[in-house]
Amino acid sequence: MDFDALLVVSFGGPDRPEDVMPFLENVTRGRRIPRERLEEVAEHYHHFGGKSPINAQVETLIASLRAELEARGPRLPVYLGNRNWHPTLPDTLRLMKADGVRRALAFITSAWSSYSSCRQYLDNIAEAQAEVGPGAPEVERLRLFYNHPGFIEPMAARVRDAYASLPEPDRGEAPLLFTAHSIPLTMAENCRYVGQLTEACGLVGQLAGRENWRLVYQSRSGPPTQPWLEPDINVALHEAVARGARNVVVAPVGFLSDHLEVLYDLDYEARQVCDQLGLRMARAGTVGNHPRFITMIRELMLERMEGTSRKSMGLLGPMPDDCPAGCCPAPVGKPGGSRRP
């Protein structure tokens, strides 16, 4: 198929302290989130100078991707459009239209099926196209890649590196805790999020040579009365100590880069818990711009453009290009707080 651009679609984040509250208000628009909750989350950003690290991380990924495409093809221009902050999807689609782009592939910076990690991005793209109006580029999403070797292999390498950072005598007993963003149970019950995470954890654990792993969750932001996926990482750390652990490896498999939720919820909050418990924590990196991850994006493009083989690991096989009708529906009232990259 003929495509003339690649659109990288990301979450976005504030670049300076004065942008933090407008950004959070934009993220949570229509969700009736109390002001005090937004102020609490804002403090997480101010802990890191009022700037989200996700922007620089996505720019680094795009720079690596451009170099990959320039060296090996297809030589398509790469654009960035964010869901929640500048450059926004409507602004980017306007730029693409002015540049003469007619049909683009989209790489969404999420590996998972759920409303907030997949369907909402597709809705955002459609809304941006409607806002731009006639002549807006067509956009077709690259498939989900949670079980692609280009995601599993670098994640396993990050886990091995984390274990290597522990004293050799302590590596064998250290359990492996995979973390992902918690979501409301009402959302999880209507998508394949947990099943995909479970398969990916098993594949990464197997490749890293670690059978003693557990999937736990982080970054819950909904009201206490609303059930979300559990256990929370901090509860799991207490349970690991109760089982006799003295060391632990934490691997944020649910995230692609070391953005704010990883840095604050794991490197700050979870590490404080570990210090209180006397537990040594080694935190595995995310895939980031690992060279194998960059080549994976190119492989996903070639699947669509040239019909090359569709790679996957595990039993479930590669995900389809298009979402089935009605998959990952929006929760009633779109409950839940803000995600905080």
N, C-alpha and C positions, 0 to 999 in steps of 0.2 A: 504494500500500500504506500501511497505517496504522502509523506508528511514533510513540512518545511520548518519545524521548530520543535524544541523541547521546552516545556513549562515545568519548572520545579515549584511545587505547591507546598508551602510550609505554614506553621502556626503564626509566626511573627512574635515580636516582643519589643518592649520599649528600649530606646537608645540612651535616654537621659532621665534623671529623677523626675522632672516635671511631666514626663510622658507616662509615668507609671499608673496613676489613677485614671486618666483618660483611656489608656490601654485596657485596664481591668474593667472599666465600665463598658467598653466595647465588647470585650469577651463575654460578659455576663448580661448583655442587653436582653430584656424580656424575661429574665429568670427570677426576678424579685429577690435578689441576693441582698441581705442586710448590709448597710454601709459599714458597720463595724467589721464584718467579714472581709470586705474589700480592703479595709485599712490593715487588717491582720496580714493578708496576703501581700499587700504593698510593702510591709516591713521586710518580707523575705527578699524582695528586690533591692530594697535600700541596704540590706545586709551586704549586698554585692555592688554597692555604689549606684543603685538605681538603674542598672543597665542589664538587660537580658543577654546571656552569652550565646543564645541560639542564633542571633543574627550573624555574628562572626563565624560561627560553626557552619552555618548553611552557606555562607559566602566561600568558605574554604572548600566545602564539598563541591560547589559549583565550579570553582577554579580547577579542582582536580578533574572534574568531569569534562570540562572544556578541553583540557589538555589531552585527556583520553580520546575524546572524539576527534580532535585535531590530528592526533597521531594515527588513529586506527579507523576513523569514520564510524558512523555517518557524520559528515561535517555539517551539523545543524546548529543554528544559534540557540543559546540557552537563556531563558528568561526566568525570573523569580517573581512569584505572586504569593502574598501572604493572606491568610484568612482574617487576621485580626489587626495587623499594623502595616506600616508602609515598607515596601511598595505593596499596596492592596491589589487583590485580584482584578477589580474593575480597572484600576489605573494601568496594570500590566497588560490586560487585554486591549485597552485603548492603544498602548504603545505598539503592541504586536500588530494590531489592525493598521496603524500608520506605517509600519514597516513592511506591510504587504503580506503578513502571515495569514494563510487561509486555513491550514489544518495542522494542529499541533498534538503531539503526545504529551501526557502529563505524568510526571513522577511525583507521587504524593509521599511525603516523608513520614509514613506510618506503614507498618507491616501487617496490621491486624484488621479483622472485621469487627466493627461495632458502629453504632451511630456516630459517636464522637471521633472515632479514628478512621472512618471511611465514608459513610453515607453523608455526613455533614459536609465534608470536603466537596463531594460531588454536587451537593445542593448549592454550596457557595460558588462553584464554577458556573452552574446554570444561572444563578442569580446575577453573577457578574456579566455573563453573556447577554442576559436580558437588559441589564443596565447600559451596556455599550450599544446594544441595538443592532440594526442591519449591518452586515459586514463584520460582525464579531467573529473571531476565528472559531472554527470547530475544534473541540478538545476531546481527545480520547485517552482515558486513563490507562497507564501500564498496570498489569495485574499485581495483586498482592504477592508478597515474596517471603512470607514468614518461614517457609521451609525450603527456600532456594539455597543451594550450597554457597552462594555469594553472600548470604547473611549468616548462615550457620557456621561456616568455617572461620570467618574472622571473629565471631562471637566466642567460639571455642578457643581461639588463640588468645583472646583477652582473658578468658578464665584461666588458661594455663599460666599466663603471665602473672595473674594475681596469686595463684598458688606458689609460683616460684619466688614471690616476694616474701613468703613466710619462711621461718627457719625450717630447714629440711626435716628435722624430727617431728615437727608439728603439722606437716602437710596432710599426712594420712588421716588424722582424726578430724580435720576441719570440715564441717558440713558446708554445703553449697546452697545458698539461698538466692534463687532467682526472683527478681522483683519486676512488677509491672504496675501500671497505673490502675488503681481500683476504680470500678465503675458501679453504678447502682445495680442491684440485682434485677430490677425491672428491665434494664438495658441488656444485662448479661444473658437473661433468659431468652432473648429474641435475636441472638447472634451467635457466632462461633468463636468468640473471643477467647473463652477459657480453654476450649478444645485446641485451638491453634497454639496458644501459649504453652499448653501442656506438651503438645507434640514437639514444639521448638525446644523446650527445656530438655526433653528426653534426648533429642538429637545432639544438642550442644553438650550435655553431660556425657553422652556416650563418646563423642569425638574428643572431649577433653579428658576422658578416662576417669570420670567421677560419677559413681552410682548413688552416692548419698546426697541427693539434692531434693529441694522442696520449692514449690512455687508459692510466693507470698506477694503481698500487695503494699503499695505506698500511695501517698499523695491524696488520700481521701479528702473530699472537701464539701460533702453534703451534710445536712442536718443530722443530729444523732438519732432522730426517730426514723430515718430512712435507711433500710438495709443496703449495705455495699459489700462487695467482694472482700473476704477475709481469708487468712489472718493478716493483720498489719505487720509490717516488717519489725516494728519495735516489740510487738508481742512475741513474734517468732524468735527474736534475739533472747528474750527472757526464757523461752521454752528451750532453746538450744543450750543455754547454760544449765538449766534444770536437768538436761540429759547428759551433762558432763562435758560439754564443749568448752575448750579454752581458746579456740581460734575459730574464725568463720570467714568464708569468702562470700561476698555479696555481689551479684551480677545483675545489673539493670537491663535484662533482656528485652523488656518492653519499650525501651527507648533507643533512639538511633544516635543521639549525641549527648554529651555531658552538659545538658542545659540546666536551668535553674532548679527543676524538680529533683534532678539527680544530685546537684551540688548542695542544695539546702536540706532536702529530706534524707539523703543518705550521708553525704560527707560531713554535714553539720549535725542534724538531729540524731540520726542513727548512730553516728560515731560517739556522740555524747552518751547515749544509752550504753554502748559498748564500754566506754571508759568507766561508767558507774558500775558495770557488772564485772569489770576486770577481764573483759573479752577482747582479744586482739582481732581487729577486723581488717581484711584486705579487700579493697573494692575493685572489682574488674572494670575495665573501661568499656564504653559502648563501641559500636562498630565505627562511628565517626566517618573519617575519610580513608579507612583502610583500603589499600589498593584492590583487594578482592571484591570489596563492596562496590567500588567505583566500576570495576569491570562488569559486575552484575547488572548495574543500571544499563550499560551498553548492551548486554545480552538481552535484557528485557525489551529494549528498543528494537533489536534485530529480530526478535520473535515476531513483532508486529509488522515490521517493514519488509522482512525477507523470508519469514516463515521458518526460521531456524528452530532447532530443538528446544523444547520447553523443559528446563531443568528443575528438579525438585528432589528432596530427600524424604525418607519416611514412607508411610503407607497411604497417605491421603492424596498424593499426587499434586500436580501444579494447579493453582487456582485458575478459574476461567477469566477471560479478559473482561467480561461484563458481569455486573452483579445481577443475580436473579431478581425478578420483580418482587417488590415488597420486602427485600432483605434489610436487616438492620434498621427497623423503623425508629423514628424519633420517639423517645419516651413521652408519655402523656404529660404535658406541661413542661417538657424538657427539663426534668429535675437535675439537681447537682450544681456544685459550685464551679469555680473556674479551674481549668487546667493551667499550670503556671510555668511554661517554658521560659 
